[in-house]
Amino acid sequence: MTTVHEAPPAAARPRPPAAPGGQDRRGRRLIRMTLAYVSLVAVAVLVLVPFAWMLSSSLKQDNEVFTIPIEWIPREFRWSNFVEIWDRIPMLTYLGNSAFLSVTITLLQVLTGSFAAYGFSKVRFPGRDALFLAYIGTIAVPWQAYMVPQYIMMQRAELTNTFWSIILLQAFGAFGVFLMRQYYMSIPDDLCEAARIDGLSEYGIYWRIMLPLSKPALASLALLTFVNTWNDYMGPFIYLTSNRLWTVQLGLRSFDGVYDAEYAMIMTGAVLSVLPILVVFLFGQRFFIRGIATSGLKG
């Protein structure tokens, strides 16, 4: 009679020794992750240092702003700077002008950029790709090259010293068309073909299908355009001469005198001008990151 030997349970079996190569790989991966996080923290600190200095300077007196070494914590917090600035200059008017131009130009660029991108990505016509490359090539032309011709055009149209000069010149942007086209290229063409078979016009496809599917890209373009318009200095400086039309970037020049400047007040105004951008970014951060990440999938 033969005896059947049962195999020992899995828990009782001796485990083979771990391969030394696996531990080395885990160690290298841990080192790479640690270095990556340390690098990201270092870059974040470098980016935030100017903002920390700006915020600290807005709570100081003028003679304390450029002290050496830098005093990151003011000796005496002058919260009165944030109250006094509203009486020194028409800050509310400047902020309102900046908000009006930023919102108007953002809406127009989102509309024109997405509409032109739909034509360049989903509508077939002769010379489409060549026209797109020529249009995108204008991004490489420096603004200083056509600054004077643009001003002459606006002057002859009698639009200088009006918001129309800024709005008309910035209502169209090649970068917005490029960004939206790259996103539209990731949307299958079969979707548009099915809509055409069902009798939907090109305008209907753009309005009912493309726009709802491109919310992340639209949010990215809107945020980039808003920030760029809000921070624009040279455009309003060239075309807007009346004080009642100045933006906040021009208004802060009031504290810059011939022989001296009120740097504490300038920093206070800079802090106030950053707050709207911070609020807009916090609300659109999720869509912005998704739009930037997916706008270059195809093209």
C-alpha positions in Angstrom: 0.0 0.0 0.0 1.5 3.2 -1.2 1.4 6.4 0.9 0.5 9.6 -0.8 2.5 12.6 0.5 0.4 15.8 0.5 2.1 18.9 -0.6 2.8 21.4 2.2 0.6 24.5 2.2 1.8 27.5 0.3 2.5 29.5 3.4 4.8 26.7 4.6 6.8 26.5 1.4 10.1 28.2 1.4 10.1 31.3 -0.7 12.9 31.8 -3.2 15.2 34.7 -2.4 14.3 38.0 -4.0 16.4 38.9 -7.0 18.9 41.6 -6.3 18.0 43.3 -9.6 14.4 44.0 -8.4 15.6 45.8 -5.3 18.0 47.9 -7.4 15.3 48.9 -9.7 13.0 49.9 -6.9 15.8 51.9 -5.3 16.6 53.7 -8.6 12.9 54.5 -9.1 12.7 55.9 -5.6 15.8 58.1 -6.2 14.3 59.4 -9.5 11.0 60.2 -7.8 12.8 62.0 -5.0 14.9 64.0 -7.4 11.9 64.9 -9.5 9.9 66.2 -6.5 12.9 68.1 -5.1 13.4 69.7 -8.6 9.7 70.7 -8.8 9.7 72.2 -5.3 12.9 74.2 -6.2 11.3 75.5 -9.4 8.1 76.4 -7.5 10.0 78.3 -4.9 11.9 80.2 -7.6 8.6 81.2 -9.3 7.0 82.2 -6.0 9.9 84.3 -4.7 9.0 87.4 -6.8 5.4 87.3 -5.8 6.4 86.9 -2.1 8.7 90.0 -2.5 5.9 91.9 -4.2 3.4 91.1 -1.4 6.0 92.0 1.2 6.8 95.3 -0.5 3.2 96.3 -0.7 3.1 96.4 3.1 6.2 98.6 3.5 7.2 102.2 3.3 9.0 103.4 0.2 12.4 103.6 1.9 12.0 100.0 3.0 11.4 98.3 -0.3 14.9 98.1 -1.6 16.8 97.5 1.6 19.9 95.3 1.5 19.6 92.6 2.7 16.0 92.1 1.8 13.6 92.3 4.7 11.0 89.7 3.8 8.9 90.5 6.9 8.2 94.3 7.1 9.1 96.0 10.3 5.6 97.5 10.4 2.8 96.2 8.3 1.3 99.2 6.5 -2.2 97.8 5.6 -3.2 101.4 5.0 -1.5 101.2 1.6 -4.4 99.1 0.3 -6.8 101.8 1.5 -4.8 104.8 0.4 -4.3 103.7 -3.2 -8.1 104.0 -3.9 -7.9 107.7 -3.0 -4.6 108.4 -4.7 -5.7 107.2 -8.2 -9.0 106.2 -9.8 -8.2 102.5 -9.2 -11.7 101.3 -9.7 -11.9 103.0 -13.1 -8.6 101.4 -14.2 -9.7 97.9 -13.0 -13.1 98.3 -14.8 -11.3 99.3 -18.1 -9.0 96.3 -17.8 -11.9 94.0 -17.1 -13.9 95.3 -20.0 -11.1 94.9 -22.5 -10.1 91.5 -21.2 -13.6 90.0 -21.2 -14.5 91.5 -24.6 -11.3 90.4 -26.3 -11.4 87.0 -24.7 -14.9 86.4 -26.0 -14.0 87.5 -29.5 -10.8 85.5 -29.6 -12.6 82.4 -28.4 -15.3 82.9 -31.0 -13.1 83.7 -34.0 -10.4 81.2 -33.0 -12.7 78.3 -32.6 -14.7 79.1 -35.8 -11.6 79.4 -37.9 -10.1 76.3 -36.4 -13.2 74.3 -37.3 -12.7 75.4 -41.0 -9.1 74.5 -41.0 -9.6 71.1 -39.4 -13.0 69.7 -40.5 -13.9 71.6 -43.8 -12.1 70.5 -47.0 -11.3 73.2 -49.5 -8.4 73.8 -51.9 -5.3 75.3 -50.3 -6.5 74.7 -46.8 -3.2 73.5 -45.3 -1.1 76.0 -47.2 -3.4 78.9 -45.9 -3.2 77.5 -42.4 0.6 77.3 -42.5 0.8 80.9 -43.8 -1.6 82.1 -41.1 0.3 80.3 -38.3 3.6 81.7 -39.7 2.5 85.2 -38.6 3.2 84.1 -35.0 6.9 84.3 -35.9 6.7 88.0 -37.0 7.6 90.3 -34.1 5.0 92.8 -33.1 7.5 95.6 -33.5 7.6 94.9 -37.3 3.9 95.9 -37.8 3.3 98.2 -34.8 3.7 101.4 -36.8 1.4 100.3 -39.8 -1.2 99.2 -37.3 -1.1 102.6 -35.6 -1.4 104.4 -38.9 -4.4 102.3 -39.8 -6.2 103.1 -36.5 -5.3 106.8 -36.8 -6.7 107.1 -40.3 -9.8 105.3 -39.1 -10.1 107.8 -36.2 -10.1 105.0 -33.7 -7.1 106.0 -31.6 -7.9 106.9 -28.0 -10.9 104.5 -28.0 -11.3 101.0 -26.9 -12.1 100.0 -30.5 -8.5 100.2 -31.5 -7.5 97.6 -28.9 -10.5 95.4 -29.5 -10.3 95.3 -33.3 -6.5 94.6 -33.3 -6.7 91.8 -30.7 -10.0 90.2 -31.7 -8.2 87.7 -33.9 -5.2 85.6 -32.9 -3.2 83.0 -34.8 -2.2 81.2 -31.6 -5.9 80.6 -30.7 -6.6 79.2 -34.1 -3.6 76.8 -33.8 -4.6 75.7 -30.3 -8.2 75.0 -31.2 -7.3 73.3 -34.5 -5.0 70.9 -32.6 -7.8 70.0 -30.3 -10.4 69.6 -33.1 -8.0 67.2 -34.9 -8.4 64.8 -32.0 -12.2 64.6 -32.6 -13.0 61.9 -35.2 -14.1 63.1 -38.6 -16.7 60.3 -38.7 -18.7 62.4 -36.2 -19.0 65.3 -38.6 -19.7 63.1 -41.5 -22.6 61.4 -39.7 -24.0 64.9 -38.8 -23.7 66.0 -42.5 -25.6 62.8 -43.6 -28.3 63.7 -41.1 -28.7 67.1 -42.8 -26.9 69.3 -40.2 -25.2 72.3 -41.8 -21.6 73.3 -41.1 -22.7 76.0 -38.7 -24.9 73.5 -36.9 -22.0 71.0 -36.6 -19.7 73.7 -35.2 -22.4 75.0 -32.7 -24.0 71.7 -31.6 -21.1 69.2 -31.8 -17.7 70.9 -31.9 -18.2 73.6 -29.2 -19.7 71.3 -26.6 -16.9 68.8 -27.1 -14.1 71.4 -26.9 -14.8 72.9 -23.5 -11.2 72.2 -22.1 -9.6 73.8 -25.1 -12.0 76.8 -25.0 -11.2 77.3 -21.3 -7.4 77.1 -22.0 -7.7 79.7 -24.8 -10.0 81.9 -22.7 -7.6 81.9 -19.7 -4.5 82.5 -21.8 -6.2 85.4 -23.7 -7.6 86.9 -20.5 -4.2 86.9 -18.8 -2.4 88.3 -21.9 -4.9 91.1 -22.3 -5.0 92.0 -18.6 -1.2 92.3 -18.5 -0.9 94.1 -21.8 1.0 97.4 -21.4 2.2 98.5 -24.8 -1.1 98.3 -26.6 -3.0 100.6 -24.2 0.1 102.8 -23.9 0.2 103.4 -27.6 -3.5 103.8 -28.4 -5.1 105.2 -25.1 -4.1 108.7 -24.2 -7.1 109.8 -22.1 -6.8 109.0 -18.3 -10.4 107.8 -18.1 -9.5 105.0 -20.6 -6.4 103.8 -18.9 -6.0 100.2 -17.8 -4.6 99.3 -14.4 -1.2 98.7 -16.0 -1.1 102.3 -17.2 -2.7 103.6 -14.1 0.2 102.4 -11.9 2.5 104.8 -13.9 0.9 107.6 -11.8 3.3 106.6 -8.9 6.4 106.9 -11.1 7.7 110.4 -10.9 10.5 112.2 -12.8 13.1 111.8 -10.0 11.5 109.3 -7.7 8.8 106.6 -7.6 6.5 105.4 -4.9 7.5 101.7 -5.1 5.3 100.6 -2.2 2.2 102.0 -3.9 3.3 100.4 -7.2 3.6 97.0 -5.5 0.2 97.5 -3.8 -1.4 98.2 -7.2 0.4 95.2 -8.6 -1.0 92.9 -5.9 -4.5 94.2 -6.6 -4.1 93.7 -10.3 -3.0 90.0 -9.8 -6.1 89.1 -7.7 -8.6 88.9 -10.7 -6.1 86.7 -12.7 -5.8 84.4 -9.6 -9.5 84.1 -9.2 -10.0 83.3 -12.9 -7.2 80.7 -12.9 -8.6 79.0 -9.8 -12.0 78.6 -11.3 -10.7 77.4 -14.7 -7.7 75.4 -13.6 -9.2 72.0 -14.2 -10.3 72.8 -17.8 -7.0 74.7 -18.5 -4.7 71.7 -17.6 -6.9 69.3 -19.5 -7.1 71.5 -22.6 -3.3 72.1 -22.7 -2.6 68.3 -22.2 -5.0 67.2 -25.0 -4.4 70.0 -27.6 -1.4 68.4 -29.2 -2.6 64.8 -29.6 -2.9 65.0 -33.3 -2.0 67.5 -36.0 
